[in-house]
Amino acid sequence: MAGSIEKRGKNSYRLTVSEGFDLNGNPMIHRKTVHGTKKDAEVELAKFVTEVQNGLVIDGKSLKFSEFTEIWKRTCSINI
């Protein structure tokens, strides 16, 4: 899973993490703004990538049942 840092202001950085594609083929991209030094942004990016990989980042939109079941099947590793 790749992540990137983009400088947005004097002490502001935008973190972007791509998680792959959803069921419709649209890219799933997560973004977060952090404040501090570039080194702080690099540390936060590593944390953010881990959160996205573990499924802890929620974009505030509800999932369709079909999306939920696909995620559940991938994470629970049960053959149905």
N, C-alpha and C positions, 0 to 999 in steps of 0.2 A: 504494500500500500504506500503510495507516494504522497508527499506533502510538500508544500512550498510556502515561502515567506515573501510578502510584498510590503515594501515600505510605503506607508500611507501619510505620515506626517512627521513632525520632528521626533517624537518618541512613540509613534504608533505603527503597528505592523498588522497586516491581515494574514492569517494562517488559512491555508486551503488544503483540504484532504479529499482525495478522490477515492470512493469506496467501490467503484465498479459501475454496474448498470442495474436498473430496476427491471421488473418483468416486462415493461413496454420498450426496453432498449434505451431509456433515457439515462444519462450519467447521474450518479448520486454524488453530489459534491457538498461538502460541509465547510463552512467558513466561520471564523472566529477572529475578533479583533482583540489585540493585547497591547498594553502600554508598557514601556520600559526600553531597555537597550536591546540591541540585536541579539546579544547572548541570551537575554531573558526570553526573547521570542523563539530562539532555537530550543531552549528548554521546554517552553510551553508547547511548541510544535510536537516534540517527542511525546509529551503527555497527551496531546490532542489526538495524535495518530493512534495511541494505545486505547484511548476512550472510544474512538470510532471502530477500531478492530473488535473491541469487546461489546459493541452494541450499546454503549452508554450515552450516545449522542442522539437526541430526539429533536427533530426539526419543528415540532409543534403541529404537525398535521396528522390526522388519523390514518391508520392503515386500512386497506380493504382486507377482508378475510382471506382472500387468495394470497395477498402479499404476506400476511401474517403466517399462513401455513407454510409457505415456501421458506421463510426465515426460520420457522420452527424446525422444519425438516433438516435444514442445513446445520443448525446449531445443536440439535439433539441427537444427530447421527443415528436415527432409527430408520430402518428400511421399511417403508410402508408400501 
